[in-house]
Amino acid sequence: MNRLPWDPDAAALRERLLADSGLFDSEWYAARYDDAARSGLDPWTHFLAFGWDLGRDPGPTFDSRAYLTRYCDVLGSETDALTHYLLHGAKEGRSANPFADDPVLSARALSDMLRIRLNVLGQRSALRALQRVACDEHGDQAAFAARDLALWHLRQWRESERLETAKTARHWANLASESAVDPILRGRLLTVRLVAEAISGMQPPSQAQLGAWAEEGRLTPEIWFALTGFESTEADRLSKINQALRAYDLAPLALRPNATSNLYDRLDSASPANPVDGPLVTVLIAAYNAEATLQTALRAMRGQSWRNLEILVIDDASSDHTAEIARDAAEADGRIRLISQSQNGGAYAARNVGLAAARGAYVTIHDADDWCHPERISRQMAILTETEGAIACTSEHVRIQPDLTLTRLSPEAHFLTENTASLLFERLPVVEALGCWDEVRVAADNEFIRRMRRIFGSKAVISAETGPLALLRDQHGSAVRGGPLSIDGYVTGARLAYLDAQEHHHRTAHPSALCYAPGDRPFPAPQILRGNIDTQTLSLLVAADPRRPDRVMQTCLQLIDAAAGSVGFIPLVRPIPPCQLDPPPRVCPALLRALSAGKLRHLCPGETASASLLIVPDPEALVELPGALPSLLTERVRLLADHSPVSVLPSTGRQVTRYDPVACEAAIRNMASGAFEWWALTPTIRAALTRAGATNVGRKLLTVTDPGRVLR
């Protein structure tokens, strides 16, 4: 609970850097922050003593909020915006006021913050806040908020298919279109609006309207994809898809004559692909209980224009006819080989078995339930072999439903996104440097790519803009659609915890530690990602906001150090501060170091943990719980209060409610079992808790010298 000691050398350095920068404006600062004048200090002294650490701006030419909004790498780090700019940003050519340079960035800053709260953290208050911005503001600021509301309701519709939800999405899409000024934003909003209109049962745009959009340059491939939702026949839907493919110079598709299959599984090339010769490419297809889809995946690979293929199907101990289907395909095509696993280990463990058996100079992957364009491998090989210094590349995809309609849009309102499951790489140097894939159950594709970039350089892995070389199956039950490990445009829960841990390892580890052996991960991963859903028995649970290395985090780290055994950490999030500088939901470096040390575990939704004691060191983190939490089994809960529920602003005397003890207690009852007790830092805070309605306020006081006392 101790604050970091004041460092006179650091203070002197900050003063010198600020003086040399010319960013401080005394008159502006005194007018902007009236408490500086009442303090009796001159503006310069006040800023150095108080304003800097409060995140205030030194003058009109530097905007802390804009800097942190534009440069996300600074948010959640151990450096404030101004210090980062003075030490690094100015030399790197970063803007001191990105909002002034980019009006669109300024317009979208608030809605970006709120949509993260809504979609990543599941906080419904952000939904209401977005509605206020969309209705009360104007121009692009209102348009971005309305766009995010439309996209959120489209995601809800994809789960429920309720007409009212579709109509609500259409309402916000229309409002966004009416408000938008930026031409790029207006173009993307047309896609959102068409998807919402199609699922609402509205009539398609007229030919005259399509002609007008064509003249305006707005009839993009994304629009053709959106128009599939208006069509009632398979021929018309396929026609719209082919219109989109034509824009990328991709050969058209046809449907195989099989009335018993859904339209997706009938996808085929309209004509045989022109064969392309070249080095041997090994295709890894990890398959588990894939009897319903494997034939489609194999047909896509067998139809590739790149003919020199080795297609390895790794059956991951399936209980259905997956192995039999692969065996039959191998008899029909000598390029196919079946590798059978005796025990299920997940897709990445299966890929590693295939990677060890691969003979190709290049390796690519293909999922057992997806179809891709016949030119996928040949186009990627051309990009990879013609780009100097490249070691790997990915292509792009859209997700398409079994009836050939498209409804899945990215957070930026795109159908077309990067397909990390199309990774194609040079085998020998990658295997020598990286070893293999991390054997978690999901999300290791990006980890593998990040390691490649760390070892071979950021430009060595090309995220190629290829157009839709894969039409991925979009259906319920897939890894992206349901459960605690799902992903629908936003990285959440265990996937986000895994992202934090891997990036910390990549940043801090020696390159030799980035070469993995099968089953050997040198950094922590959530238990649920390792396929284990057993209850975790721990010595202590701590729940707090993990984003900033502040006084609360210092308290957490001291409690973790004092605990006798393993500790579980549950991420919460404090309310959006008045300055609206809201860090992204990423774990701060101090906590990442503790997680890497092994004593601390990051607990995620879908997991269960038990401990005799849960400690919440910051009541403000209970104001609104995340939408999903791990299941917690506890005997006791202690809420630590080092400040009163109500604060008085010294400049105006106005009272500000920091947290409501009654609401905090209700949140604890929803979060965990066990009796709870408040521990206050001072008798004054203890009395304030009682006046505000807190129950079971303990007589023991917190101490800054013995954090272990809280554990006893």
KOLMARFI-528486 format. One record per residue (C-alpha): x, y, z; residue in one letter. Coordinates in steps of 0.001 Angstrom, whole numbers, padded with zeros to 6 digits, always signed. Layout:
XYZA...
END
This chain:
+000000+000000+000000M+003047+002261-000006N+003315+004815-002745R+006414+004819-004879L+009060+007022-003215P+009647+010457-004682W+012774+010415-006828D+014538+013823-006858P+016657+012857-009879D+013571+011911-011884A+011837+015135-010813A+014817+017209-011943A+014902+015388-015273L+011188+015994-015841R+011572+019701-015017E+014476+020075-017435R+012736+018187-020258L+009577+020258-019891L+011511+023538-019796A+013430+022596-022943D+010261+021522-024798S+008463+024879-024624G+005149+023077-024048L+004303+024784-020751F+002096+027889-020906D+001661+029562-017495S-001292+031763-018444E-003137+028905-020136W-002527+026558-017194Y-003722+029087-014598A-006890+029801-016595A-007611+026121-017266R-007040+024852-013698Y-008330+027415-011212D-007163+025418-008184D-003575+026329-009144A-004217+030008-008377A-005955+029243-005076R-003056+027052-003993S-000752+030062-003648G+001802+028429-005953L+002869+029816-009286D+001568+027738-012255P+004968+026207-013043W+005524+024973-009496T+001945+023745-009185H+002188+021724-012398F+005460+020101-011368L+004182+019328-007882A+000632+018234-008704F-000603+018769-012250G+001830+016431-013986W+000927+013441-011825D-002771+014263-012241L-002425+013855-016009G-003097+017515-016748R-001946+019207-019930D+000931+021688-019642P-000393+023960-022372G-002650+024145-025419P-000198+022368-027740T-000065+019071-025828F-003166+016917-025258D-002655+013915-022956S-005979+012302-023862R-005306+012622-027576A-001774+011263-027186Y-002941+008192-025269L-005833+007647-027670T-003584+007715-030716R-000664+005787-029241Y-002181+002791-027498C+001215+001343-026623D+001635+004103-024027V-001668+003329-022306L-001210+000847-019499G+002572+001277-019559S+004562+002610-016653E+005023+006028-018278T+002530+008908-018374D+001701+010619-021660A+003778+013770-021216L+006852+011945-019926T+006642+009472-022801H+006405+012275-025346Y+009344+014168-023883L+011549+011084-023572L+010562+009171-026701H+007594+010483-028654G+009078+013709-029959A+012183+011882-031233K+009973+009230-032874E+007948+011866-034699G+004785+011359-032671R+002285+014179-032540S+001877+016218-029354A-001812+016703-030157N-003109+013966-032490P-006697+015240-032248F-005674+018481-033945A-003944+016491-036706D-006753+013947-037201D-010355+015134-036697P-011685+011601-037300V-009534+010267-034454L-010988+012936-032193S-014531+012144-033324A-014252+008449-032601R-012229+008585-029359A-015193+008449-026982L-017128+005761-028836S-013962+003647-029163D-013563+003739-025404M-017214+002881-024812L-017371+000045-027342R-014409-001621-025621I-016281-001363-022327R-019351-002878-023982L-017869-005609-026169N-014740-006635-024275V-015860-006085-020683L-019589-006651-021182G-020580-003520-019240Q-024112-002497-020194R-023644+001057-018900S-021500+001609-021993A-024520+000743-024147L-026489+003566-022568R-023538+005929-022854A-023170+005158-026573L-026864+005866-027037Q-026437+009291-025403R-023484+010148-027631V-025315+009001-030766A-028410+011053-029912C-026881+014142-028289D-023782+014763-030407E-023472+015605-034086H-021426+014725-037156G-018858+011956-037058D-018861+011755-033266Q-022539+010781-033310A-021987+008571-036375A-019252+006477-034770F-021375+005903-031658A-024413+004945-033748A-022254+002646-035898R-020988+000820-032816D-024560+000463-031554L-025675-000955-034906A-022813-003458-034943L-023526-004515-031360W-027175-005181-032168H-026156-007096-035289L-024061-009368-033068R-027042-009857-030760Q-029200-010703-033763W-026719-013337-034881R-027377-015185-031632E-031147-014655-031362S-032357-013834-034916E-035103-011717-033314R-036741-009303-035743L-036892-006513-033150E-033126-006730-032667T-032639-006467-036429A-034888-003404-036564K-032938-001779-033731T-029691-002396-035607A-031270-000795-038678R-032343+002251-036648H-028798+002918-035436W-027313+002215-038864A-029652+004792-040403N-028812+007356-037733L-025109+006763-038285A-025495+007223-042051S-027429+010470-041559E-024807+011874-039172S-021565+010860-040876A-019391+013436-042614V-016150+011557-043298D-016431+009855-046727P-014617+006674-045655I-016938+006309-042702L-019968+006892-044915R-018850+004102-047231G-018483+001600-044404R-021813+002600-042932L-023536+001706-046183L-022437-001897-045656T-023786-001895-042085V-027069-000392-043218R-027565-002967-045967L-026928-005891-043628V-029417-004476-041123A-032020-003861-043828E-031606-007374-045248A-032109-009161-041932I-035074-006846-041198S-036836-008146-044302G-036718-004905-046275M-036707-004729-050052Q-033332-004709-051849P-031914-001527-053344P-033278-000755-056818S-031198-001066-059961Q-031250+002725-060173A-029794+002941-056688Q-027081+000414-057536L-026258+002445-060632G-025972+005624-058591A-023653+003922-056094W-021540+002630-058979A-021166+006164-060372E-020186+007429-056915E-017603+004650-056510G-019522+003167-053575R-020420-000185-055172L-017507-001970-053509T-016980-005716-052972P-018254-005238-049413E-021562-003974-050810I-021881-006983-053108W-021332-009266-050118F-023995-007395-048125A-026473-007721-050992L-026477-011528-050646T-028855-011098-047720G-031615-009727-049948F-031571-012622-052428E-033988-015548-052194S-032331-017904-054674T-028984-019637-054524E-028126-018461-058034A-028630-014790-057114D-026587-015096-053911R-023763-016769-055786L-023955-014050-058431S-023389-011355-055785K-020410-013282-054356I-018911-013592-057819N-019369-009848-058359Q-017237-009287-055259A-014610-011814-056366L-014382-010149-059772R-013152-006948-058129A-010135-008903-056849Y-009564-010644-060197D-010539-013980-058648L-012127-016678-060786A-015887-017130-060276P-017461-019915-058231L-020200-022419-058964A-022331-024869-056961L-021948-028616-057214R-025201-030432-058076P-025891-032018-054691N-029349-031297-053327A-028658-032990-049970T-025840-030647-048941S-026131-027064-047775N-025019-024418-050235L-021679-023832-048528Y-020616-027459-048926D-021472-027276-052624R-019046-024420-053364L-016677-025144-056212D-014723-023394-058948S-016789-022532-062016A-014000-023994-064163S-010843-026011-063475P-008007-023847-062183A-004970-023416-064412N-002237-025553-062844P+000772-023800-061299V+004020-025642-060635D+006587-024951-057946G+008174-026214-054721P+006395-028760-052537L+003933-027168-050115V+002704-029204-047144T-000879-028507-046068V-001697-029337-042432L-005350-030147-041697I-006014-030885-038022A-009337-032728-037782A-011436-033730-034804Y-014903-035233-035304N-015021-033497-038678A-016944-036096-040679E-019577-033512-041699A-017069-031007-043124T-013778-032714-043945L-014771-033634-047488Q-015370-029956-048269T-011986-028978-046835A-010188-031726-048767L-011990-030875-051980R-010796-027263-051598A-007190-028446-051241M-007373-030988-054043R-008755-028275-056339G-005883-025857-055717Q-004127-024514-058796S-000820-025114-056980W-000441-028804-057782R+002720-029789-055888N+001074-030433-052524L+001486-032788-049603E-001846-032799-047727I-001547-034171-044187L-004776-034883-042319V-003997-035272-038614I-006953-037049-037012D-006983-035889-033393D-008505-039075-031899A-011929-038529-033461S-014846-040704-032369S-016704-040413-035694D-015773-041319-039284H-013161-038588-039772T-010274-041046-040210A-012260-043180-042634E-013070-040152-044816I-009424-039096-044844A-008295-042643-045655R-010694-042864-048598D-009467-039492-049874A-005843-040668-049612A-006659-043691-051758E-008142-041387-054411A-005336-038798-054300D-001749-039778-053545G-000965-036301-052247R-003137-036941-049174I-001793-038768-046127R-003563-039637-042863L-001803-039360-039489I-003840-040748-036570S-003484-039595-032970Q-004327-041965-030134S-005218-039150-027724Q-006947-035824-028333N-004594-032905-027806G-006238-030043-029693G-005670-028511-033106A-002221-027049-032380Y-000838-030264-030919A-002139-032053-034022A-000507-029460-036276R+002790-029963-034490N+002617-033685-035253V+001991-032808-038889G+004766-030206-038901L+007251-032823-037676A+006192-035137-040516A+006104-032452-043228A+008401-032777-046242R+007491-029558-048055G+009833-026622-048462A+006804-024548-047428Y+003991-025261-044983V+000484-023869-044805T-002575-024695-042739I-006220-025219-043522H-009092-025830-041112D-011102-029019-041451A-014435-027210-041751D-013574-024503-044295D-013433-023987-048050W-010995-021754-049867C-010585-020405-053378H-008576-022568-055830P-006015-019784-056186E-005335-019405-052470R-002000-021210-052240I-000674-020089-055638S-001362-016427-054878R+000249-016651-051448Q+003278-018447-052877M+003679-015703-055476A+003585-013023-052780I+005993-014870-050515L+008575-015836-053118T+008548-012454-054841E+009016-010394-051646T+012614-009990-050508E+013134-010838-046843G+009712-012443-046394A+009495-015675-044420I+005691-016072-044266A+002426-014522-045368C-001278-014640-044633T-004234-013942-046900S-007740-012555-046323E-011134-014146-045791H-014812-013516-045278V-017109-015608-043102R-020125-016970-044920I-023187-018772-043625Q-024363-022165-044937P-027000-020420-047095D-024297-018188-048695L-025330-014971-046944T-022880-012777-045057L-023746-011047-041782T-020504-011081-039769R-018856-007661-039808L-015663-006711-038020S-015608-003926-035393P-014599-001576-038224E-017567-002758-040339A-015644-004968-042779H-016521-008411-044085F-012953-008886-045311L-010333-009485-042608T-006947-011149-042222E-007022-014950-042205N-004328-016098-039785T-005468-019682-040440A-004031-019334-043965S-000466-018804-042736L+002075-020044-045283L+005735-020112-044285F+009173-021397-045226E+009510-024559-043172R+013173-025068-042291L+014123-021588-040993P+010845-021216-039096V+011082-024627-037425V+014731-024038-036543E+013989-020648-034946A+010523-021193-033457L+010129-024935-033026G+006373-025316-033204C+002967-023909-032319W+002035-023326-028692D-000270-026194-027736E-003200-024280-026253V-006742-025071-027386R-007394-021801-029261V-005670-018539-030244A-002135-019824-030979A-002155-018754-034651D-001443-015138-033785N+001080-016117-031118E+003045-018055-033742F+002941-015089-036122I+004050-012655-033399R+007017-014871-032604R+007944-014930-036286M+007942-011147-036405R+009971-010931-033209R+012664-013245-034624I+012686-012408-038333F+011495-008772-038229G+008142-007041-038521S+008201-007097-042334K+009099-010782-042599A+005467-011858-042189V+003265-010239-044813I-000396-009592-044023S-001253-009647-047693A-004248-007766-049077E-005389-010598-051316T-009126-010316-051322G-011260-013228-050070P-009054-016244-050801L-011055-018164-048218A-014783-018272-047546L-014813-019568-043985L-017798-021407-042594R-019821-019219-040234D-021962-021400-038002Q-022981-021990-034407H-020689-024292-032473G-017458-023069-034055S-014543-021804-031967A-015503-018208-032727V-019229-018365-032041R-020018-019629-028548G-018822-020209-024975G-016142-018536-022859P-013504-018969-025585L-015597-017402-028350S-014460-014419-030381I-016617-012164-032507D-014357-009311-033511G-013125-008597-029977Y-010520-010464-027938V-011974-011173-024487T-011610-013369-021420G-008995-016116-021557A-007942-015100-025067R-007113-011605-023796L-005216-012978-020792A-003250-015219-023167Y-002497-012240-025416L-001148-010230-022469D+001060-013100-021304A+002485-013949-024724Q+003262-010343-025634E+005049-009839-022320H+007113-012967-022975H+007914-011899-026530H+009052-008458-025330R+011221-009632-022466T+012568-013063-023406A+015842-013848-025144H+015263-015008-028743P+016305-018529-027756S+013308-018651-025404A+010976-018159-028375L+011774-021623-029743C+009178-023954-028247Y+009063-027720-027953A+005690-029518-028161P+003839-029155-024859G+006474-026814-023415D+005238-023214-022984R+007675-020759-021356P+004953-018347-020183F+001657-018769-018307P-001617-019456-020100A-005094-019588-018533P-006066-023068-017426Q-009147-023135-019654I-006946-022555-022715L-005002-025667-021764R-008168-027747-021863G-008465-028012-018076N-011697-026901-016407I-011075-028435-012971D-011549-026224-009912T-008324-024456-008971Q-007630-024556-005231T-005623-021486-004211L-004430-019813-001024S-005846-016367-001881L-007984-014555-004441L-007455-010872-005317V-009849-008871-007505A-008861-005444-008836A-008351-003303-011915D-005103-004604-013508P-004531-001813-016004R-002444+000774-014168R+000654+000452-011931P-001010+002631-009274D-001446+002449-005502R-004060-000303-005857V-001666-002417-007901M+001032-001884-005297Q-001386-003202-002691T-002182-006238-004864C+001489-007056-005373L+002191-006788-001640Q-000710-009110-000858L+000509-011602-003464I+004012-011543-001976D+002634-012069+001530A+000388-015012+000567A+001574-018473+001573A+000712-020220-001714G-000661-019686-005204S-002882-016647-005729V-005667-016123-008239G-006243-012692-009790F-009683-011644-011064I-009645-008601-013387P-012188-005891-012606L-012346-002379-014009V-012894+001004-012396R-015429+003488-013814P-014404+005770-016649I-012629+008738-015018P-013845+012315-015608P-010841+013016-017843C-011997+010106-020054Q-008476+008672-020163L-009555+005051-019989D-006764+002514-020505P-007567-000538-022619P-008345-003734-020676P-004751-004935-020679R-002658-006059-017736V+000020-003587-016626C+003707-004635-016751P+004047-004899-012964A+001301-007518-012776L+002580-009309-015882L+005914-009774-014134R+004118-011298-011163A+002166-013634-013457L+005371-014709-015196S+006966-015547-011851A+004485-018411-011469G+002878-017708-008090K-000018-015717-009562L-002733-017078-011869R-004945-015004-014139H-008502-016317-013597L-010894-016078-016542C-014582-016610-017353P-015322-020317-017712G-012915-021229-014901E-013667-022060-011253T-011411-021240-008297A-011692-021755-004561S-009845-020088-001687A-010549-019302+001932S-010215-015533+001350L-011021-013046-001426L-009653-009515-001085I-010928-006539-003076V-008497-003646-002425P-010458-000996-004336D-014245-000588-003869P-014470+001561-007015E-013725-001550-009085A-017061-002961-007861L-019166-000076-009210V-019935-002188-012299E-018755-005767-012689L-017635-007169-016039P-020299-009101-017913G-018536-012432-017330A-016402-013603-014410L-014883-016865-013202P-016849-018840-010618S-015426-018088-007165L-015875-020285-004095L-014731-018437-000976T-015282-018552+002778E-014537-014888+003477R-014370-011633+001522V-012563-008494+002680R-013235-005132+001049L-010416-002663+001697L-011265+001044+001785A-008418+003543+001829D-010706+006453+000876H-014233+007488+001777S-017255+006722-000405P-017734+010471-000913V-014958+012961-001667S-015103+016739-001398V-013484+018726-004197L-011205+021328-002576P-011700+023825-005409S-015509+024023-005165T-016541+022103-002064G-018740+019881-004254R-019283+016326-003036Q-018509+013512-005469V-019612+009929-004872T-016671+007598-005508R-018524+004375-004724Y-021733+003212-003052D-020999+000654-000290P-024462-000886-000638V-023944-001442-004358A-020452-002805-003705C-021852-005357-001290E-024457-006416-003853A-021692-006839-006435A-019702-009019-004032I-022734-011253-003448R-023044-011714-007218N-019341-012360-007571M-018436-014787-004801A-019677-016836-001891S-018696-016231+001715G-019274-013583+004393A-017810-010147+003683F-016275-007489+005912E-015050-003928+005308W-011571-002912+006462W-010985+000851+006550A-007691+002724+006559L-008746+005265+009208T-011522+005736+011776P-012837+008612+009620T-013249+006330+006607I-014822+003665+008822R-017407+006163+010024A-018072+007334+006455A-018703+003731+005367L-021248+003255+008123T-023039+006517+007248R-023217+005426+003594A-024999+002181+004502G-022137-000325+004650A-022820-003391+006744T-020317-005406+008748N-017666-002696+008933V-014772-004247+010838G-013112-002617+013812R-009666-003524+012504K-007898-000850+010491L-005651-001289+007479L-001963-000687+007902T+000563+000414+005311V+003406-001351+007106T+001973-004880+007423D-000126-005947+004411P+000091-009551+005588G-002166-008603+008509R-005082-008420+006052V-004544-012084+005221L-004770-013298+008789R
END
